[in-house]
Amino acid sequence: MALTERTEIDKIEVVNDWNIQVRQATVIERDGEFVSRTFHRWVLTPDSDISGQEQKVKDICNVAWTPEVRQAYETFKAEQAARRP
């Protein structure tokens, strides 16, 4: 009986113009038969360091985060900072 575990990025979504949500699935199989799947999720924003991300995540970030989107995100952050007491 052989147990195997593999991870894969199975979902990448652009949300609210600049948030990139990434879901990674961890799949456990016994002798090639599915046993379980768990998920880990994280969110990236235009100011995130994406150097450690898988290439397909980087590719989507680079397409989604146009100069206009990056500027809108910076404006949003500045507006949020100005609202803090």
N, CA, C and O atoms as a CHARMM CRD file, in Angstrom:
* protein
*
  340
    1    1 MET  N      0.84700  -1.16900   0.00000 PROA 1      0.00000
    2    1 MET  CA     0.00000   0.00000   0.00000 PROA 1      0.00000
    3    1 MET  C      0.89900   1.23900   0.00000 PROA 1      0.00000
    4    1 MET  O      1.69100   1.44600   0.91900 PROA 1      0.00000
    5    2 ALA  N      0.76200   2.05900  -1.04600 PROA 2      0.00000
    6    2 ALA  CA     1.59000   3.25700  -1.17900 PROA 2      0.00000
    7    2 ALA  C      0.71600   4.50400  -1.09500 PROA 2      0.00000
    8    2 ALA  O     -0.24700   4.66700  -1.84400 PROA 2      0.00000
    9    3 LEU  N      1.08100   5.37000  -0.16900 PROA 3      0.00000
   10    3 LEU  CA     0.42300   6.67200  -0.06100 PROA 3      0.00000
   11    3 LEU  C      1.26400   7.69800  -0.80300 PROA 3      0.00000
   12    3 LEU  O      2.48800   7.72200  -0.67200 PROA 3      0.00000
   13    4 THR  N      0.60200   8.54100  -1.58000 PROA 4      0.00000
   14    4 THR  CA     1.29500   9.62400  -2.26300 PROA 4      0.00000
   15    4 THR  C      0.59200  10.93300  -1.95600 PROA 4      0.00000
   16    4 THR  O     -0.62000  10.97900  -1.74200 PROA 4      0.00000
   17    5 GLU  N      1.37000  11.97800  -1.93900 PROA 5      0.00000
   18    5 GLU  CA     0.84100  13.31900  -1.69800 PROA 5      0.00000
   19    5 GLU  C      1.37200  14.23100  -2.78300 PROA 5      0.00000
   20    5 GLU  O      2.55800  14.19500  -3.10900 PROA 5      0.00000
   21    6 ARG  N      0.49900  15.04500  -3.34100 PROA 6      0.00000
   22    6 ARG  CA     0.93000  16.02500  -4.33300 PROA 6      0.00000
   23    6 ARG  C      0.20000  17.33500  -4.08900 PROA 6      0.00000
   24    6 ARG  O     -0.92100  17.35200  -3.58100 PROA 6      0.00000
   25    7 THR  N      0.84700  18.42600  -4.45700 PROA 7      0.00000
   26    7 THR  CA     0.21100  19.73200  -4.34800 PROA 7      0.00000
   27    7 THR  C      0.11000  20.32400  -5.73400 PROA 7      0.00000
   28    7 THR  O      0.96100  20.09900  -6.59400 PROA 7      0.00000
   29    8 GLU  N     -0.95500  21.08900  -5.93100 PROA 8      0.00000
   30    8 GLU  CA    -1.16400  21.75200  -7.21300 PROA 8      0.00000
   31    8 GLU  C     -1.96100  23.02700  -7.00800 PROA 8      0.00000
   32    8 GLU  O     -2.87700  23.08200  -6.18700 PROA 8      0.00000
   33    9 ILE  N     -1.59900  24.04700  -7.76700 PROA 9      0.00000
   34    9 ILE  CA    -2.39600  25.26500  -7.79000 PROA 9      0.00000
   35    9 ILE  C     -3.58800  24.94400  -8.68500 PROA 9      0.00000
   36    9 ILE  O     -3.42700  24.71900  -9.88400 PROA 9      0.00000
   37   10 ASP  N     -4.79100  24.92500  -8.09400 PROA 10     0.00000
   38   10 ASP  CA    -5.95200  24.51900  -8.88700 PROA 10     0.00000
   39   10 ASP  C     -6.94500  25.64800  -9.13900 PROA 10     0.00000
   40   10 ASP  O     -7.92800  25.46300  -9.85700 PROA 10     0.00000
   41   11 LYS  N     -6.69300  26.81300  -8.55300 PROA 11     0.00000
   42   11 LYS  CA    -7.59200  27.94300  -8.81400 PROA 11     0.00000
   43   11 LYS  C     -6.83600  29.24500  -8.60400 PROA 11     0.00000
   44   11 LYS  O     -6.13700  29.43100  -7.60800 PROA 11     0.00000
   45   12 ILE  N     -6.99800  30.14600  -9.57800 PROA 12     0.00000
   46   12 ILE  CA    -6.43300  31.49200  -9.48900 PROA 12     0.00000
   47   12 ILE  C     -7.53100  32.44000  -9.94300 PROA 12     0.00000
   48   12 ILE  O     -8.04400  32.31400 -11.05500 PROA 12     0.00000
   49   13 GLU  N     -7.89600  33.39500  -9.07800 PROA 13     0.00000
   50   13 GLU  CA    -8.99400  34.30400  -9.39000 PROA 13     0.00000
   51   13 GLU  C     -8.56800  35.74700  -9.17500 PROA 13     0.00000
   52   13 GLU  O     -7.84700  36.05800  -8.22700 PROA 13     0.00000
   53   14 VAL  N     -9.01700  36.62200 -10.05800 PROA 14     0.00000
   54   14 VAL  CA    -8.83500  38.06100  -9.88100 PROA 14     0.00000
   55   14 VAL  C    -10.11900  38.58600  -9.25400 PROA 14     0.00000
   56   14 VAL  O    -11.20500  38.40500  -9.80400 PROA 14     0.00000
   57   15 VAL  N     -9.98900  39.24200  -8.09200 PROA 15     0.00000
   58   15 VAL  CA   -11.15000  39.72600  -7.34200 PROA 15     0.00000
   59   15 VAL  C    -10.96100  41.20400  -7.03200 PROA 15     0.00000
   60   15 VAL  O     -9.87400  41.63500  -6.64700 PROA 15     0.00000
   61   16 ASN  N    -12.03500  41.97900  -7.20500 PROA 16     0.00000
   62   16 ASN  CA   -12.02200  43.41700  -6.88000 PROA 16     0.00000
   63   16 ASN  C    -10.88400  44.16500  -7.56200 PROA 16     0.00000
   64   16 ASN  O    -10.19800  44.96700  -6.92700 PROA 16     0.00000
   65   17 ASP  N    -10.68500  43.91500  -8.81600 PROA 17     0.00000
   66   17 ASP  CA    -9.73000  44.61000  -9.68400 PROA 17     0.00000
   67   17 ASP  C     -8.26400  44.24300  -9.46000 PROA 17     0.00000
   68   17 ASP  O     -7.52300  44.11200 -10.43400 PROA 17     0.00000
   69   18 TRP  N     -7.81900  44.07400  -8.21600 PROA 18     0.00000
   70   18 TRP  CA    -6.38400  43.84800  -8.02900 PROA 18     0.00000
   71   18 TRP  C     -6.02000  42.68800  -7.11500 PROA 18     0.00000
   72   18 TRP  O     -4.85500  42.29300  -7.08200 PROA 18     0.00000
   73   19 ASN  N     -6.95300  42.13400  -6.38100 PROA 19     0.00000
   74   19 ASN  CA    -6.63600  40.98900  -5.53100 PROA 19     0.00000
   75   19 ASN  C     -6.56300  39.71900  -6.37300 PROA 19     0.00000
   76   19 ASN  O     -7.46700  39.43200  -7.15800 PROA 19     0.00000
   77   20 ILE  N     -5.48900  38.96600  -6.20400 PROA 20     0.00000
   78   20 ILE  CA    -5.34700  37.67200  -6.86700 PROA 20     0.00000
   79   20 ILE  C     -5.45100  36.61800  -5.77100 PROA 20     0.00000
   80   20 ILE  O     -4.59000  36.53500  -4.89500 PROA 20     0.00000
   81   21 GLN  N     -6.50900  35.81500  -5.82600 PROA 21     0.00000
   82   21 GLN  CA    -6.70300  34.73200  -4.86200 PROA 21     0.00000
   83   21 GLN  C     -6.15500  33.44500  -5.46400 PROA 21     0.00000
   84   21 GLN  O     -6.48000  33.08000  -6.59300 PROA 21     0.00000
   85   22 VAL  N     -5.32300  32.77200  -4.69100 PROA 22     0.00000
   86   22 VAL  CA    -4.69700  31.53800  -5.15300 PROA 22     0.00000
   87   22 VAL  C     -5.12600  30.40900  -4.22300 PROA 22     0.00000
   88   22 VAL  O     -5.10800  30.55500  -3.00100 PROA 22     0.00000
   89   23 ARG  N     -5.51300  29.27800  -4.82200 PROA 23     0.00000
   90   23 ARG  CA    -5.86600  28.10600  -4.01900 PROA 23     0.00000
   91   23 ARG  C     -4.94200  26.96500  -4.42300 PROA 23     0.00000
   92   23 ARG  O     -4.78900  26.64000  -5.60100 PROA 23     0.00000
   93   24 GLN  N     -4.33400  26.37000  -3.40400 PROA 24     0.00000
   94   24 GLN  CA    -3.46300  25.21800  -3.60700 PROA 24     0.00000
   95   24 GLN  C     -4.12200  23.99200  -2.98100 PROA 24     0.00000
   96   24 GLN  O     -4.50900  24.01400  -1.81200 PROA 24     0.00000
   97   25 ALA  N     -4.24400  22.94000  -3.75400 PROA 25     0.00000
   98   25 ALA  CA    -4.82700  21.69200  -3.25500 PROA 25     0.00000
   99   25 ALA  C     -3.70600  20.71900  -2.91600 PROA 25     0.00000
  100   25 ALA  O     -2.72900  20.58800  -3.65400 PROA 25     0.00000
  101   26 THR  N     -3.86700  20.04300  -1.78800 PROA 26     0.00000
  102   26 THR  CA    -2.98800  18.93400  -1.42700 PROA 26     0.00000
  103   26 THR  C     -3.83000  17.67700  -1.55000 PROA 26     0.00000
  104   26 THR  O     -4.84400  17.52400  -0.86900 PROA 26     0.00000
  105   27 VAL  N     -3.40100  16.78200  -2.42300 PROA 27     0.00000
  106   27 VAL  CA    -4.16600  15.57200  -2.71800 PROA 27     0.00000
  107   27 VAL  C     -3.41200  14.36200  -2.18900 PROA 27     0.00000
  108   27 VAL  O     -2.22500  14.18400  -2.46300 PROA 27     0.00000
  109   28 ILE  N     -4.11800  13.53500  -1.42900 PROA 28     0.00000
  110   28 ILE  CA    -3.55700  12.28200  -0.90500 PROA 28     0.00000
  111   28 ILE  C     -4.21400  11.13500  -1.66700 PROA 28     0.00000
  112   28 ILE  O     -5.43500  11.08900  -1.81600 PROA 28     0.00000
  113   29 GLU  N     -3.38100  10.20800  -2.14500 PROA 29     0.00000
  114   29 GLU  CA    -3.88600   9.02500  -2.83700 PROA 29     0.00000
  115   29 GLU  C     -3.25700   7.77600  -2.24100 PROA 29     0.00000
  116   29 GLU  O     -2.11000   7.79700  -1.79600 PROA 29     0.00000
  117   30 ARG  N     -4.01400   6.69700  -2.23900 PROA 30     0.00000
  118   30 ARG  CA    -3.52200   5.38800  -1.79300 PROA 30     0.00000
  119   30 ARG  C     -3.59900   4.45800  -2.99200 PROA 30     0.00000
  120   30 ARG  O     -4.68600   4.18000  -3.49900 PROA 30     0.00000
  121   31 ASP  N     -2.47000   3.98600  -3.43600 PROA 31     0.00000
  122   31 ASP  CA    -2.39900   3.10400  -4.61000 PROA 31     0.00000
  123   31 ASP  C     -3.13900   3.69800  -5.80200 PROA 31     0.00000
  124   31 ASP  O     -3.83400   2.98500  -6.52500 PROA 31     0.00000
  125   32 GLY  N     -2.98900   5.00900  -6.00500 PROA 32     0.00000
  126   32 GLY  CA    -3.60300   5.68000  -7.13000 PROA 32     0.00000
  127   32 GLY  C     -5.05400   6.06300  -6.94100 PROA 32     0.00000
  128   32 GLY  O     -5.64000   6.69500  -7.81900 PROA 32     0.00000
  129   33 GLU  N     -5.64900   5.69700  -5.82000 PROA 33     0.00000
  130   33 GLU  CA    -7.04700   6.02700  -5.54300 PROA 33     0.00000
  131   33 GLU  C     -7.12300   7.23300  -4.60900 PROA 33     0.00000
  132   33 GLU  O     -6.38300   7.32100  -3.62900 PROA 33     0.00000
  133   34 PHE  N     -8.01400   8.14400  -4.92200 PROA 34     0.00000
  134   34 PHE  CA    -8.20400   9.35700  -4.13400 PROA 34     0.00000
  135   34 PHE  C     -8.57400   9.02700  -2.69200 PROA 34     0.00000
  136   34 PHE  O     -9.44000   8.18800  -2.44400 PROA 34     0.00000
  137   35 VAL  N     -7.90500   9.69900  -1.72900 PROA 35     0.00000
  138   35 VAL  CA    -8.20700   9.54800  -0.30500 PROA 35     0.00000
  139   35 VAL  C     -8.73000  10.86300   0.26200 PROA 35     0.00000
  140   35 VAL  O     -9.78400  10.89200   0.89700 PROA 35     0.00000
  141   36 SER  N     -7.99900  11.94400   0.03600 PROA 36     0.00000
  142   36 SER  CA    -8.44200  13.23800   0.57900 PROA 36     0.00000
  143   36 SER  C     -7.84000  14.39100  -0.20100 PROA 36     0.00000
  144   36 SER  O     -6.86500  14.24100  -0.93700 PROA 36     0.00000
  145   37 ARG  N     -8.46200  15.55300  -0.01000 PROA 37     0.00000
  146   37 ARG  CA    -7.97900  16.79100  -0.62000 PROA 37     0.00000
  147   37 ARG  C     -8.19700  17.91100   0.39300 PROA 37     0.00000
  148   37 ARG  O     -9.29000  18.05900   0.94000 PROA 37     0.00000
  149   38 THR  N     -7.16800  18.68200   0.63300 PROA 38     0.00000
  150   38 THR  CA    -7.27900  19.85500   1.50100 PROA 38     0.00000
  151   38 THR  C     -6.79800  21.06400   0.71300 PROA 38     0.00000
  152   38 THR  O     -6.09800  20.93700  -0.29100 PROA 38     0.00000
  153   39 PHE  N     -7.19200  22.24000   1.19400 PROA 39     0.00000
  154   39 PHE  CA    -6.88200  23.45800   0.46800 PROA 39     0.00000
  155   39 PHE  C     -6.17200  24.46500   1.36100 PROA 39     0.00000
  156   39 PHE  O     -6.40900  24.54300   2.56600 PROA 39     0.00000
  157   40 HSD  N     -5.30200  25.22600   0.73000 PROA 40     0.00000
  158   40 HSD  CA    -4.63600  26.35700   1.36300 PROA 40     0.00000
  159   40 HSD  C     -4.83700  27.53100   0.40300 PROA 40     0.00000
  160   40 HSD  O     -4.61300  27.39600  -0.80000 PROA 40     0.00000
  161   41 ARG  N     -5.25500  28.67700   0.93100 PROA 41     0.00000
  162   41 ARG  CA    -5.53000  29.85100   0.08400 PROA 41     0.00000
  163   41 ARG  C     -4.72100  31.04700   0.56900 PROA 41     0.00000
  164   41 ARG  O     -4.40100  31.17500   1.75100 PROA 41     0.00000
  165   42 TRP  N     -4.40200  31.92000  -0.38700 PROA 42     0.00000
  166   42 TRP  CA    -3.76300  33.18700  -0.04300 PROA 42     0.00000
  167   42 TRP  C     -4.13300  34.22400  -1.08700 PROA 42     0.00000
  168   42 TRP  O     -4.57100  33.90100  -2.19100 PROA 42     0.00000
  169   43 VAL  N     -3.94300  35.48200  -0.70500 PROA 43     0.00000
  170   43 VAL  CA    -4.28500  36.60600  -1.57700 PROA 43     0.00000
  171   43 VAL  C     -3.03000  37.41600  -1.84700 PROA 43     0.00000
  172   43 VAL  O     -2.23500  37.67600  -0.94400 PROA 43     0.00000
  173   44 LEU  N     -2.86500  37.80700  -3.09100 PROA 44     0.00000
  174   44 LEU  CA    -1.75600  38.65800  -3.50200 PROA 44     0.00000
  175   44 LEU  C     -2.31300  40.00000  -3.95400 PROA 44     0.00000
  176   44 LEU  O     -3.38000  40.06200  -4.56400 PROA 44     0.00000
  177   45 THR  N     -1.59900  41.05700  -3.65900 PROA 45     0.00000
  178   45 THR  CA    -1.95600  42.39900  -4.10000 PROA 45     0.00000
  179   45 THR  C     -0.79900  42.95600  -4.92800 PROA 45     0.00000
  180   45 THR  O      0.29700  42.39600  -4.89700 PROA 45     0.00000
  181   46 PRO  N     -1.01600  44.04200  -5.66200 PROA 46     0.00000
  182   46 PRO  CA     0.04100  44.55600  -6.52900 PROA 46     0.00000
  183   46 PRO  C      1.36100  44.88100  -5.82900 PROA 46     0.00000
  184   46 PRO  O      2.39900  44.95100  -6.48800 PROA 46     0.00000
  185   47 ASP  N      1.34500  45.07800  -4.52200 PROA 47     0.00000
  186   47 ASP  CA     2.60400  45.33200  -3.82200 PROA 47     0.00000
  187   47 ASP  C      3.21200  44.06300  -3.21400 PROA 47     0.00000
  188   47 ASP  O      4.17500  44.14600  -2.45200 PROA 47     0.00000
  189   48 SER  N      2.66100  42.89700  -3.54100 PROA 48     0.00000
  190   48 SER  CA     3.18100  41.61900  -3.04200 PROA 48     0.00000
  191   48 SER  C      4.45200  41.22100  -3.78900 PROA 48     0.00000
  192   48 SER  O      4.60900  41.51700  -4.97300 PROA 48     0.00000
  193   49 ASP  N      5.34500  40.55100  -3.08400 PROA 49     0.00000
  194   49 ASP  CA     6.52000  39.94500  -3.71700 PROA 49     0.00000
  195   49 ASP  C      6.06700  38.60300  -4.29200 PROA 49     0.00000
  196   49 ASP  O      5.75200  37.67800  -3.54200 PROA 49     0.00000
  197   50 ILE  N      6.03500  38.49800  -5.61100 PROA 50     0.00000
  198   50 ILE  CA     5.54600  37.26700  -6.24200 PROA 50     0.00000
  199   50 ILE  C      6.69100  36.37000  -6.72200 PROA 50     0.00000
  200   50 ILE  O      6.45300  35.38500  -7.42100 PROA 50     0.00000
  201   51 SER  N      7.91400  36.70000  -6.35400 PROA 51     0.00000
  202   51 SER  CA     9.07100  35.94000  -6.85100 PROA 51     0.00000
  203   51 SER  C      9.01800  34.46200  -6.46700 PROA 51     0.00000
  204   51 SER  O      9.54600  33.62800  -7.20200 PROA 51     0.00000
  205   52 GLY  N      8.40300  34.11700  -5.35200 PROA 52     0.00000
  206   52 GLY  CA     8.33500  32.72400  -4.91300 PROA 52     0.00000
  207   52 GLY  C      7.10600  31.97300  -5.39700 PROA 52     0.00000
  208   52 GLY  O      6.92200  30.80400  -5.05600 PROA 52     0.00000
  209   53 GLN  N      6.26400  32.62900  -6.18700 PROA 53     0.00000
  210   53 GLN  CA     5.03500  31.99800  -6.67800 PROA 53     0.00000
  211   53 GLN  C      5.33600  31.12800  -7.90400 PROA 53     0.00000
  212   53 GLN  O      6.33600  31.32800  -8.59400 PROA 53     0.00000
  213   54 GLU  N      4.44900  30.15700  -8.15700 PROA 54     0.00000
  214   54 GLU  CA     4.57200  29.34800  -9.37200 PROA 54     0.00000
  215   54 GLU  C      4.42900  30.24800 -10.59000 PROA 54     0.00000
  216   54 GLU  O      3.81000  31.31000 -10.51600 PROA 54     0.00000
  217   55 GLN  N      4.99900  29.82500 -11.70300 PROA 55     0.00000
  218   55 GLN  CA     5.00900  30.65700 -12.90700 PROA 55     0.00000
  219   55 GLN  C      3.60800  31.02200 -13.38000 PROA 55     0.00000
  220   55 GLN  O      3.38700  32.15000 -13.82200 PROA 55     0.00000
  221   56 LYS  N      2.66600  30.10600 -13.29700 PROA 56     0.00000
  222   56 LYS  CA     1.31600  30.43900 -13.78600 PROA 56     0.00000
  223   56 LYS  C      0.65900  31.51500 -12.92400 PROA 56     0.00000
  224   56 LYS  O     -0.15500  32.28900 -13.42800 PROA 56     0.00000
  225   57 VAL  N      0.99600  31.57700 -11.63700 PROA 57     0.00000
  226   57 VAL  CA     0.48900  32.65300 -10.77800 PROA 57     0.00000
  227   57 VAL  C      1.15300  33.96500 -11.17500 PROA 57     0.00000
  228   57 VAL  O      0.48000  34.98900 -11.29200 PROA 57     0.00000
  229   58 LYS  N      2.45500  33.94400 -11.38100 PROA 58     0.00000
  230   58 LYS  CA     3.17200  35.15100 -11.81100 PROA 58     0.00000
  231   58 LYS  C      2.60000  35.68400 -13.12400 PROA 58     0.00000
  232   58 LYS  O      2.40700  36.88900 -13.28400 PROA 58     0.00000
  233   59 ASP  N      2.33300  34.77400 -14.05700 PROA 59     0.00000
  234   59 ASP  CA     1.81700  35.19100 -15.36300 PROA 59     0.00000
  235   59 ASP  C      0.48400  35.92500 -15.22100 PROA 59     0.00000
  236   59 ASP  O      0.27000  36.95500 -15.85900 PROA 59     0.00000
  237   60 ILE  N     -0.40300  35.40100 -14.39200 PROA 60     0.00000
  238   60 ILE  CA    -1.70700  36.04800 -14.20400 PROA 60     0.00000
  239   60 ILE  C     -1.54600  37.38700 -13.49400 PROA 60     0.00000
  240   60 ILE  O     -2.19800  38.36400 -13.86200 PROA 60     0.00000
  241   61 CYS  N     -0.69100  37.44100 -12.49000 PROA 61     0.00000
  242   61 CYS  CA    -0.43700  38.71600 -11.80500 PROA 61     0.00000
  243   61 CYS  C      0.08900  39.76400 -12.78400 PROA 61     0.00000
  244   61 CYS  O     -0.34900  40.91400 -12.76900 PROA 61     0.00000
  245   62 ASN  N      1.01400  39.36200 -13.61900 PROA 62     0.00000
  246   62 ASN  CA     1.61200  40.32000 -14.56000 PROA 62     0.00000
  247   62 ASN  C      0.62300  40.81300 -15.60300 PROA 62     0.00000
  248   62 ASN  O      0.75300  41.93600 -16.09100 PROA 62     0.00000
  249   63 VAL  N     -0.35500  40.00300 -15.95000 PROA 63     0.00000
  250   63 VAL  CA    -1.38600  40.43900 -16.89600 PROA 63     0.00000
  251   63 VAL  C     -2.42400  41.30800 -16.18700 PROA 63     0.00000
  252   63 VAL  O     -2.83900  42.34000 -16.71300 PROA 63     0.00000
  253   64 ALA  N     -2.83900  40.88900 -14.99700 PROA 64     0.00000
  254   64 ALA  CA    -3.91600  41.58600 -14.27300 PROA 64     0.00000
  255   64 ALA  C     -3.45700  42.93600 -13.71100 PROA 64     0.00000
  256   64 ALA  O     -4.23400  43.89000 -13.68000 PROA 64     0.00000
  257   65 TRP  N     -2.22000  43.01500 -13.27600 PROA 65     0.00000
  258   65 TRP  CA    -1.74100  44.22800 -12.63200 PROA 65     0.00000
  259   65 TRP  C     -1.13100  45.18800 -13.65200 PROA 65     0.00000
  260   65 TRP  O      0.08300  45.38700 -13.68900 PROA 65     0.00000
  261   66 THR  N     -1.98000  45.76600 -14.46000 PROA 66     0.00000
  262   66 THR  CA    -1.54000  46.77500 -15.42800 PROA 66     0.00000
  263   66 THR  C     -1.07900  48.01500 -14.67000 PROA 66     0.00000
  264   66 THR  O     -1.34800  48.13800 -13.47500 PROA 66     0.00000
  265   67 PRO  N     -0.39300  48.93100 -15.34000 PROA 67     0.00000
  266   67 PRO  CA    -0.01500  50.18000 -14.66400 PROA 67     0.00000
  267   67 PRO  C     -1.23000  50.91600 -14.07800 PROA 67     0.00000
  268   67 PRO  O     -1.13700  51.50800 -13.00300 PROA 67     0.00000
  269   68 GLU  N     -2.36500  50.87600 -14.78600 PROA 68     0.00000
  270   68 GLU  CA    -3.57000  51.54600 -14.29700 PROA 68     0.00000
  271   68 GLU  C     -4.09600  50.87900 -13.02200 PROA 68     0.00000
  272   68 GLU  O     -4.52000  51.56100 -12.08900 PROA 68     0.00000
  273   69 VAL  N     -4.06500  49.56000 -12.98900 PROA 69     0.00000
  274   69 VAL  CA    -4.51900  48.82800 -11.80000 PROA 69     0.00000
  275   69 VAL  C     -3.57600  49.10100 -10.63500 PROA 69     0.00000
  276   69 VAL  O     -4.02300  49.31300  -9.50800 PROA 69     0.00000
  277   70 ARG  N     -2.28700  49.09800 -10.90200 PROA 70     0.00000
  278   70 ARG  CA    -1.31100  49.38800  -9.83100 PROA 70     0.00000
  279   70 ARG  C     -1.53100  50.79200  -9.26500 PROA 70     0.00000
  280   70 ARG  O     -1.45800  50.99100  -8.05200 PROA 70     0.00000
  281   71 GLN  N     -1.79600  51.75500 -10.12900 PROA 71     0.00000
  282   71 GLN  CA    -2.04400  53.12600  -9.67500 PROA 71     0.00000
  283   71 GLN  C     -3.33300  53.19900  -8.86400 PROA 71     0.00000
  284   71 GLN  O     -3.37600  53.86700  -7.83100 PROA 71     0.00000
  285   72 ALA  N     -4.37600  52.52200  -9.31900 PROA 72     0.00000
  286   72 ALA  CA    -5.64500  52.50500  -8.57600 PROA 72     0.00000
  287   72 ALA  C     -5.44200  51.88600  -7.19900 PROA 72     0.00000
  288   72 ALA  O     -6.03400  52.34800  -6.22300 PROA 72     0.00000
  289   73 TYR  N     -4.62200  50.85900  -7.10700 PROA 73     0.00000
  290   73 TYR  CA    -4.34900  50.21700  -5.81400 PROA 73     0.00000
  291   73 TYR  C     -3.58800  51.18000  -4.89500 PROA 73     0.00000
  292   73 TYR  O     -3.90200  51.28200  -3.70900 PROA 73     0.00000
  293   74 GLU  N     -2.60400  51.87600  -5.43300 PROA 74     0.00000
  294   74 GLU  CA    -1.84500  52.84200  -4.63200 PROA 74     0.00000
  295   74 GLU  C     -2.75600  53.96900  -4.14700 PROA 74     0.00000
  296   74 GLU  O     -2.63200  54.42000  -3.00900 PROA 74     0.00000
  297   75 THR  N     -3.66300  54.42200  -5.00000 PROA 75     0.00000
  298   75 THR  CA    -4.63000  55.45600  -4.61700 PROA 75     0.00000
  299   75 THR  C     -5.53500  54.94100  -3.50300 PROA 75     0.00000
  300   75 THR  O     -5.79500  55.65200  -2.53200 PROA 75     0.00000
  301   76 PHE  N     -6.01100  53.71800  -3.64200 PROA 76     0.00000
  302   76 PHE  CA    -6.85300  53.09100  -2.61700 PROA 76     0.00000
  303   76 PHE  C     -6.10900  53.02900  -1.27700 PROA 76     0.00000
  304   76 PHE  O     -6.66800  53.38300  -0.23900 PROA 76     0.00000
  305   77 LYS  N     -4.86300  52.58400  -1.30000 PROA 77     0.00000
  306   77 LYS  CA    -4.08100  52.49800  -0.05400 PROA 77     0.00000
  307   77 LYS  C     -3.90800  53.86900   0.58200 PROA 77     0.00000
  308   77 LYS  O     -4.01900  54.00400   1.80100 PROA 77     0.00000
  309   78 ALA  N     -3.63500  54.89600  -0.23300 PROA 78     0.00000
  310   78 ALA  CA    -3.45200  56.25300   0.28900 PROA 78     0.00000
  311   78 ALA  C     -4.74600  56.77400   0.90200 PROA 78     0.00000
  312   78 ALA  O     -4.72800  57.42200   1.94900 PROA 78     0.00000
  313   79 GLU  N     -5.87000  56.48900   0.24300 PROA 79     0.00000
  314   79 GLU  CA    -7.16600  56.90900   0.79800 PROA 79     0.00000
  315   79 GLU  C     -7.46500  56.21300   2.12500 PROA 79     0.00000
  316   79 GLU  O     -7.98600  56.83400   3.05200 PROA 79     0.00000
  317   80 GLN  N     -7.14100  54.94900   2.21200 PROA 80     0.00000
  318   80 GLN  CA    -7.35200  54.20700   3.45300 PROA 80     0.00000
  319   80 GLN  C     -6.47200  54.74500   4.56600 PROA 80     0.00000
  320   80 GLN  O     -6.91700  54.87300   5.70600 PROA 80     0.00000
  321   81 ALA  N     -5.23100  55.05800   4.24400 PROA 81     0.00000
  322   81 ALA  CA    -4.30600  55.60200   5.24500 PROA 81     0.00000
  323   81 ALA  C     -4.78000  56.96600   5.73200 PROA 81     0.00000
  324   81 ALA  O     -4.62600  57.29700   6.90800 PROA 81     0.00000
  325   82 ALA  N     -5.35600  57.75800   4.83100 PROA 82     0.00000
  326   82 ALA  CA    -5.83200  59.10500   5.20800 PROA 82     0.00000
  327   82 ALA  C     -7.04400  59.03100   6.13200 PROA 82     0.00000
  328   82 ALA  O     -7.30600  59.97700   6.87500 PROA 82     0.00000
  329   83 ARG  N     -7.76900  57.95200   6.09900 PROA 83     0.00000
  330   83 ARG  CA    -8.96900  57.79600   6.95300 PROA 83     0.00000
  331   83 ARG  C     -8.63100  57.36500   8.37000 PROA 83     0.00000
  332   83 ARG  O     -9.46400  57.46800   9.27000 PROA 83     0.00000
  333   84 ARG  N     -7.42100  56.88500   8.56700 PROA 84     0.00000
  334   84 ARG  CA    -7.03800  56.42300   9.91700 PROA 84     0.00000
  335   84 ARG  C     -6.80900  57.62400  10.82200 PROA 84     0.00000
  336   84 ARG  O     -6.24100  58.63300  10.40300 PROA 84     0.00000
  337   85 PRO  N     -7.24700  57.50700  12.04300 PROA 85     0.00000
  338   85 PRO  CA    -7.04200  58.63300  12.98500 PROA 85     0.00000
  339   85 PRO  C     -5.60000  58.77500  13.41400 PROA 85     0.00000
  340   85 PRO  O     -5.27300  59.66700  14.19700 PROA 85     0.00000
